[in-house]
Amino acid sequence: MKPSKHLIFALFALAISQPTMAAPQPLDRVAVQINDGIVLESEITNMIDTVKANAKAANQSLPSDSALRTQVIERLILTRLQLQMADRIGLHIGDLQLDQAIENIAREQKMTVAQMQQKIASEGISFSQYREQLREEITLGEIQRIQVQRRIQVSPQEITGLVKLIQEQGMKDVEYQIGHILIDVPNNPTSEQLEASSKRANAVLERLKSGEDFRRTAIASSSGPKALEGGIWDYMNINEMPTLFAEVINGAKKGDIIGPIKSGAGFHIIKIMDARGLQTKEIEEVRARHILLKPSPILSEDRAKAMLEQFLKQIRSGEAKFEDLARQYSEDPGSATKGGELGWAEPSIYVPEFAQTLNSLSPDQISEPFRTTHGWHITQLEERRKTDATDQFNTNRAHQLIFRRKFNEELQNWLDEMRADAYIEVFQPESNRG
């Protein structure tokens, strides 16, 4: 059965001073149906207002309200689909994990949580609203990691080839900031549809070459994943960017516009927004060990944290040794038998919360219990060192770069598949209906 398209009305109570009942006023309405969920008109309005406020603060022009509304609706649809998937698999970010994330963010910004609360309030956002926005962001990151990671395979041959390239290039790779516009084509397009998309792409290209603002054009015209960000991808080197970019970027310089390039998704236009050289000649590595406890139906979040707090007391009082507790209790199969030892590594290979915690520790210091996507940890930073890029580092780096490139590609494929399989209906505002 089709969902109702009636507006949601609320009747105001009769005011004492008002002799007659006021006419019903529309407070909100269902704007989009997504499977068994909805997007309200107020959500669209709020996001449009946010985009406009951000654009104003950045002195960035925007396209027409209708083009902006289309992009905002698309972003909300994809967000809602991902959150629905998270619900289906039982993924939920609890308050303890959320508190830990907030503490990490505050530490990164060199302030206390209380100071961060004051800063957020000064920007006109309630802290409870900020918490829920952050909970949603973490949920989206987790569902993407869970669903996309398993689709990715990195072969030894790919790593060997990239290690050779890294060794040839040294550590002097260039990082590019890419601007991307996608003019999409329908599934199984007719020749007329293909021709129409091609003409649109060429028209966009001509506007860009004549000096039209790239970000504004992307928000108005692009069907790419970064459309609402003005089509801008963050700095990437050639080895981690999507294959389509990497194939055409070689030798390009800042300001170059490339395209249209045809792919199965449509016609792509790429602009080199910026380029910068990598200056890394040596890296800082850390040697650390940890104890991991994974919450489960048997082991609650609170109990896992409390156990680690007890371990800390035992270690600090000399009642127990870190390595013995790790062997007995840690649920990390790769390190538990080694007394929790993780060996030498660059901190960035770990999940963000773990890397942030290691970066905040002094040698021999043990952290307080903290939460990551893997569970609850305590970790001890044993040593730091600076070292040249070793073969092992290059191998690790090659794997990360290939994985990130494939992750970006597979993420878009996964989102496209979810969208294609979903029931989606966008209801036009009352003023637009004929």
C-alpha positions as CSV (number, residue, x, y, z in Angstrom):
1,M,0.0,0.0,0.0
2,K,1.3,3.4,-0.9
3,P,2.2,5.7,2.0
4,S,-0.1,8.6,2.8
5,K,0.9,11.9,1.3
6,H,-1.3,14.0,3.6
7,L,0.5,16.8,5.5
8,I,0.9,16.4,9.2
9,F,-1.2,19.1,10.9
10,A,-1.4,20.2,14.5
11,L,-4.4,22.1,16.0
12,F,-3.5,24.8,18.4
13,A,-5.4,25.1,21.6
14,L,-7.9,27.8,21.9
15,A,-6.3,30.9,23.5
16,I,-8.3,32.6,26.2
17,S,-8.2,35.9,24.4
18,Q,-9.1,34.4,21.0
19,P,-12.9,34.2,20.3
20,T,-12.6,31.6,17.5
21,M,-10.4,28.6,16.9
22,A,-7.3,29.3,14.7
23,A,-7.1,27.5,11.4
24,P,-5.0,24.3,11.4
25,Q,-1.3,25.2,10.6
26,P,1.0,22.8,8.9
27,L,4.0,22.1,11.2
28,D,5.7,19.4,9.2
29,R,5.1,16.8,6.6
30,V,6.6,13.6,5.2
31,A,8.9,14.6,2.4
32,V,10.5,11.3,1.5
33,Q,9.5,7.6,2.1
34,I,12.5,5.3,2.3
35,N,11.5,1.7,2.8
36,D,9.6,1.8,6.1
37,G,11.2,5.0,7.2
38,I,10.6,8.7,6.4
39,V,12.4,12.0,6.0
40,L,10.5,15.0,7.3
41,E,10.4,18.4,5.5
42,S,12.0,19.9,8.7
43,E,15.1,17.7,8.3
44,I,15.5,18.9,4.7
45,T,15.1,22.5,5.8
46,N,17.5,22.1,8.6
47,M,20.2,20.6,6.4
48,I,19.7,23.3,3.7
49,D,20.0,26.0,6.4
50,T,23.3,24.3,7.6
51,V,24.8,24.1,4.1
52,K,23.8,27.8,3.5
53,A,25.3,28.9,6.8
54,N,28.6,27.0,6.1
55,A,28.7,28.4,2.5
56,K,28.2,31.9,3.9
57,A,31.0,31.5,6.5
58,A,33.3,30.2,3.7
59,N,32.2,33.0,1.3
60,Q,31.1,30.3,-1.1
61,S,28.3,30.8,-3.6
62,L,25.6,28.2,-4.0
63,P,23.3,27.1,-6.8
64,S,19.6,27.5,-6.9
65,D,17.5,26.4,-4.0
66,S,15.9,23.7,-6.1
67,A,19.3,22.2,-7.0
68,L,20.5,22.5,-3.4
69,R,17.3,20.8,-2.2
70,T,17.9,17.9,-4.6
71,Q,21.4,17.3,-3.3
72,V,20.3,17.5,0.3
73,I,17.5,15.0,-0.2
74,E,19.9,12.6,-1.9
75,R,22.3,12.9,1.1
76,L,19.5,12.3,3.5
77,I,18.3,9.2,1.6
78,L,21.8,7.6,1.6
79,T,22.2,8.4,5.3
80,R,18.8,6.9,6.2
81,L,19.5,3.8,4.2
82,Q,22.8,3.3,6.0
83,L,21.2,3.8,9.4
84,Q,18.4,1.3,8.5
85,M,21.1,-1.2,7.7
86,A,22.8,-0.5,11.0
87,D,19.5,-1.2,12.8
88,R,19.0,-4.4,10.9
89,I,22.4,-5.8,12.0
90,G,22.0,-4.6,15.6
91,L,24.7,-1.9,15.4
92,H,24.3,0.6,18.2
93,I,26.8,3.1,19.6
94,G,26.3,3.1,23.3
95,D,26.8,6.1,25.7
96,L,30.1,4.9,27.0
97,Q,31.6,4.6,23.6
98,L,30.2,8.0,22.7
99,D,31.6,9.6,25.9
100,Q,35.0,8.1,25.0
101,A,34.8,9.6,21.5
102,I,33.9,13.0,22.9
103,E,36.9,12.8,25.3
104,N,39.2,12.0,22.4
105,I,37.9,14.9,20.3
106,A,38.3,17.3,23.3
107,R,41.9,16.0,23.9
108,E,42.7,16.4,20.2
109,Q,41.5,20.1,20.4
110,K,43.6,20.6,23.5
111,M,40.6,21.3,25.8
112,T,38.5,19.7,28.4
113,V,35.1,18.2,27.7
114,A,33.5,21.1,29.7
115,Q,35.4,23.6,27.6
116,M,34.2,21.8,24.5
117,Q,30.6,22.0,25.7
118,Q,30.9,25.7,26.2
119,K,32.4,26.1,22.7
120,I,29.6,24.1,21.2
121,A,26.9,26.1,23.1
122,S,28.5,29.4,21.9
123,E,27.9,28.2,18.3
124,G,24.2,27.8,19.0
125,I,24.1,24.0,19.2
126,S,22.9,22.1,22.3
127,F,25.3,19.5,23.6
128,S,22.7,16.8,23.5
129,Q,22.2,17.6,19.8
130,Y,25.9,17.5,19.2
131,R,26.1,14.1,20.9
132,E,23.4,12.6,18.7
133,Q,25.0,14.0,15.6
134,L,28.3,12.4,16.6
135,R,26.5,9.1,17.4
136,E,25.1,9.2,13.9
137,E,28.6,9.9,12.4
138,I,30.2,7.1,14.3
139,T,27.4,4.7,13.3
140,L,27.8,5.6,9.6
141,G,31.5,5.0,9.8
142,E,31.0,1.7,11.5
143,I,28.3,0.4,9.1
144,Q,30.5,1.4,6.2
145,R,33.5,-0.4,7.7
146,I,31.5,-3.5,8.4
147,Q,29.7,-3.7,5.1
148,V,32.5,-2.5,2.7
149,Q,35.6,-4.0,4.3
150,R,34.5,-7.5,3.5
151,R,34.1,-6.7,-0.2
152,I,37.8,-5.8,-0.5
153,Q,40.6,-8.1,-1.4
154,V,44.2,-6.9,-1.7
155,S,46.5,-9.4,-3.5
156,P,50.2,-9.9,-2.7
157,Q,50.9,-9.0,-6.4
158,E,49.2,-5.6,-5.9
159,I,51.3,-4.9,-2.8
160,T,54.5,-6.0,-4.5
161,G,53.8,-3.7,-7.5
162,L,53.1,-0.7,-5.3
163,V,56.0,-1.3,-3.0
164,K,58.3,-1.2,-6.1
165,L,56.7,2.1,-7.1
166,I,57.0,3.6,-3.6
167,Q,60.7,2.6,-3.6
168,E,61.2,4.2,-7.0
169,Q,59.4,7.4,-6.0
170,G,60.9,7.4,-2.4
171,M,58.8,9.4,-0.1
172,K,58.3,12.3,-2.5
173,D,54.8,11.5,-3.7
174,V,52.5,14.4,-4.5
175,E,49.1,14.7,-2.8
176,Y,46.3,16.1,-4.9
177,Q,43.1,17.8,-3.9
178,I,40.6,16.7,-6.5
179,G,37.4,18.4,-7.6
180,H,35.0,15.9,-9.2
181,I,31.7,16.3,-11.0
182,L,29.7,13.3,-12.2
183,I,27.0,13.6,-14.8
184,D,25.1,10.4,-14.4
185,V,23.4,8.2,-17.0
186,P,20.4,6.0,-16.4
187,N,20.8,2.2,-16.1
188,N,20.8,0.6,-19.6
189,P,20.6,4.0,-21.3
190,T,19.2,4.5,-24.7
191,S,21.4,6.3,-27.3
192,E,19.4,9.4,-26.8
193,Q,19.8,9.4,-23.0
194,L,23.6,8.8,-23.5
195,E,23.8,11.7,-25.9
196,A,21.8,14.0,-23.6
197,S,24.2,13.2,-20.7
198,S,27.2,13.7,-22.9
199,K,25.9,17.1,-23.9
200,R,25.2,18.1,-20.3
201,A,28.8,17.1,-19.4
202,N,30.3,19.1,-22.2
203,A,28.1,22.1,-21.3
204,V,29.3,21.9,-17.7
205,L,32.9,21.6,-18.9
206,E,32.5,24.8,-21.0
207,R,31.1,26.7,-18.1
208,L,34.0,25.7,-15.9
209,K,36.6,26.6,-18.5
210,S,34.9,30.0,-18.9
211,G,35.5,30.6,-15.1
212,E,32.4,29.4,-13.4
213,D,32.9,28.5,-9.7
214,F,33.7,24.7,-9.5
215,R,32.1,24.1,-6.1
216,R,28.9,25.9,-7.0
217,T,28.7,24.0,-10.3
218,A,29.3,20.7,-8.5
219,I,26.5,21.3,-5.9
220,A,24.2,22.2,-8.8
221,S,25.1,19.5,-11.3
222,S,27.0,16.6,-9.9
223,S,25.7,13.2,-8.9
224,G,29.0,12.2,-7.4
225,P,29.5,11.2,-3.7
226,K,31.0,14.6,-2.7
227,A,28.5,16.8,-4.5
228,L,27.3,18.6,-1.3
229,E,31.0,19.3,-0.5
230,G,31.3,21.1,-3.8
231,G,32.7,18.0,-5.4
232,I,36.0,18.3,-3.4
233,W,37.9,15.2,-2.3
234,D,40.4,15.6,0.4
235,Y,44.2,15.4,-0.3
236,M,45.1,11.9,-1.7
237,N,48.2,10.6,-3.5
238,I,47.9,8.8,-6.8
239,N,48.0,5.4,-5.1
240,E,45.0,5.8,-2.8
241,M,42.6,7.7,-5.0
242,P,39.9,6.0,-7.0
243,T,41.3,4.3,-10.1
244,L,39.5,6.7,-12.5
245,F,41.3,9.7,-11.0
246,A,44.6,7.9,-10.9
247,E,44.5,7.0,-14.5
248,V,44.2,10.6,-15.7
249,I,45.9,12.6,-13.0
250,N,49.5,11.8,-13.9
251,G,51.4,14.9,-14.9
252,A,48.5,17.2,-14.2
253,K,49.1,20.4,-12.3
254,K,47.0,22.8,-10.2
255,G,44.1,24.3,-12.1
256,D,44.0,21.7,-14.8
257,I,40.5,20.5,-15.8
258,I,40.2,17.0,-17.3
259,G,37.2,15.4,-19.0
260,P,34.6,14.5,-19.7
261,I,35.7,10.9,-19.0
262,K,33.1,8.2,-19.6
263,S,32.6,5.3,-17.2
264,G,29.7,3.0,-16.3
265,A,28.4,5.6,-13.9
266,G,28.3,8.5,-16.4
267,F,30.6,11.3,-17.5
268,H,33.3,12.6,-15.1
269,I,34.9,16.0,-15.0
270,I,38.0,16.4,-12.8
271,K,39.8,19.5,-11.7
272,I,43.1,19.7,-9.8
273,M,42.2,22.0,-7.0
274,D,45.6,21.8,-5.3
275,A,48.7,19.8,-5.2
276,R,51.4,19.4,-2.5
277,G,54.6,17.4,-2.0
278,L,55.1,14.9,0.7
279,Q,58.1,15.8,2.8
280,T,58.2,12.6,4.9
281,K,61.8,11.4,5.3
282,E,61.5,9.5,8.5
283,I,58.6,8.2,10.5
284,E,57.8,8.0,14.3
285,E,57.0,4.5,15.4
286,V,55.8,3.3,18.8
287,R,56.1,0.0,20.6
288,A,53.1,-0.7,22.7
289,R,51.1,-3.5,24.3
290,H,47.4,-3.7,25.2
291,I,44.7,-5.7,26.8
292,L,41.4,-6.0,24.9
293,L,38.0,-7.0,26.4
294,K,35.1,-7.3,24.0
295,P,31.6,-6.5,25.3
296,S,29.1,-9.3,24.6
297,P,25.7,-10.5,26.0
298,I,27.8,-12.1,28.8
299,L,30.2,-9.2,29.4
300,S,28.5,-5.8,29.6
301,E,30.1,-2.5,28.6
302,D,30.2,-1.5,32.3
303,R,31.7,-4.8,33.4
304,A,34.4,-4.7,30.7
305,K,35.5,-1.2,31.8
306,A,35.4,-2.1,35.5
307,M,37.6,-5.2,34.9
308,L,40.2,-3.1,33.1
309,E,40.1,-0.5,35.9
310,Q,40.8,-3.4,38.4
311,F,43.7,-4.6,36.2
312,L,45.2,-1.1,36.3
313,K,45.1,-1.0,40.1
314,Q,46.8,-4.4,40.2
315,I,49.5,-3.4,37.8
316,R,50.2,-0.1,39.5
317,S,50.3,-1.7,42.9
318,G,52.7,-4.4,41.8
319,E,50.1,-7.2,42.4
320,A,50.2,-8.3,38.8
321,K,52.2,-7.8,35.6
322,F,50.7,-6.3,32.5
323,E,51.9,-9.1,30.3
324,D,50.5,-11.8,32.6
325,L,47.0,-10.2,32.7
326,A,47.2,-9.8,28.9
327,R,47.9,-13.5,28.4
328,Q,45.1,-14.5,30.8
329,Y,42.4,-12.1,29.8
330,S,43.0,-10.2,26.5
331,E,40.8,-11.1,23.6
332,D,43.2,-10.0,20.9
333,P,44.4,-13.3,19.5
334,G,47.3,-11.7,17.7
335,S,48.9,-10.2,20.8
336,A,47.5,-12.0,23.9
337,T,50.0,-14.9,23.7
338,K,52.8,-12.4,23.5
339,G,51.7,-10.6,26.7
340,G,49.8,-8.0,24.7
341,E,52.8,-6.9,22.7
342,L,51.9,-5.1,19.4
343,G,55.5,-4.6,18.2
344,W,56.8,-1.5,16.5
345,A,54.3,0.3,14.3
346,E,53.3,3.8,13.1
347,P,50.4,4.9,15.3
348,S,48.2,5.7,12.2
349,I,47.8,2.0,11.4
350,Y,45.5,1.7,14.4
351,V,41.9,2.8,14.7
352,P,41.7,6.5,15.5
353,E,40.8,6.2,19.2
354,F,43.8,3.8,19.8
355,A,46.2,6.0,17.8
356,Q,45.0,9.1,19.7
357,T,45.5,7.4,23.0
358,L,49.0,6.3,22.1
359,N,49.9,9.8,21.0
360,S,48.8,11.2,24.3
361,L,51.0,8.8,26.4
362,S,54.6,9.1,27.6
363,P,57.0,6.1,27.5
364,D,56.0,3.5,30.1
365,Q,52.7,5.2,30.8
366,I,49.5,3.1,30.9
367,S,46.3,4.6,29.7
368,E,42.9,4.6,31.5
369,P,40.4,2.3,29.9
370,F,39.1,3.5,26.6
371,R,36.6,2.3,23.9
372,T,37.3,1.6,20.2
373,T,35.3,-0.2,17.6
374,H,37.0,-3.4,18.7
375,G,36.1,-3.2,22.4
376,W,37.6,-1.8,25.7
377,H,41.4,-1.4,26.0
378,I,44.1,-0.4,28.3
379,T,47.4,0.2,26.5
380,Q,51.0,0.9,27.6
381,L,53.4,2.9,25.5
382,E,56.7,1.3,25.9
383,E,59.0,3.2,23.5
384,R,59.0,5.8,20.7
385,R,61.6,6.0,17.9
386,K,62.2,7.8,14.6
387,T,63.2,5.6,11.8
388,D,63.7,5.6,8.0
389,A,61.0,4.0,6.0
390,T,61.8,0.3,6.1
391,D,60.7,-2.4,3.7
392,Q,58.0,-3.5,6.2
393,F,56.7,0.0,6.5
394,N,56.5,0.3,2.7
395,T,54.6,-3.0,2.6
396,N,52.2,-1.8,5.3
397,R,51.8,1.6,3.5
398,A,51.1,-0.1,0.2
399,H,48.4,-2.3,1.7
400,Q,46.8,0.8,3.3
401,L,46.9,2.8,0.1
402,I,45.4,0.1,-2.0
403,F,42.8,-0.7,0.6
404,R,41.7,3.0,0.9
405,R,41.4,3.3,-2.9
406,K,39.3,0.2,-3.1
407,F,37.3,1.2,-0.1
408,N,36.3,4.5,-1.8
409,E,35.3,2.6,-4.9
410,E,33.4,-0.2,-3.1
411,L,31.7,2.3,-0.8
412,Q,30.1,4.0,-3.8
413,N,29.1,0.6,-5.3
414,W,27.5,-0.5,-2.0
415,L,25.5,2.8,-1.6
416,D,24.4,2.5,-5.3
417,E,23.2,-1.1,-4.7
418,M,21.3,-0.2,-1.5
419,R,19.6,2.7,-3.2
420,A,18.6,0.5,-6.2
421,D,17.1,-2.1,-3.9
422,A,15.2,0.4,-1.7
423,Y,11.6,1.7,-2.0
424,I,12.0,5.4,-2.3
425,E,9.4,8.0,-3.0
426,V,10.0,11.7,-2.9
427,F,6.8,13.8,-2.3
428,Q,6.7,17.2,-3.9
429,P,5.9,20.2,-1.7
430,E,2.3,21.3,-1.9
431,S,3.3,24.5,-3.7
432,N,4.9,22.5,-6.5
433,R,2.0,20.2,-7.2
434,G,-0.1,20.8,-10.2
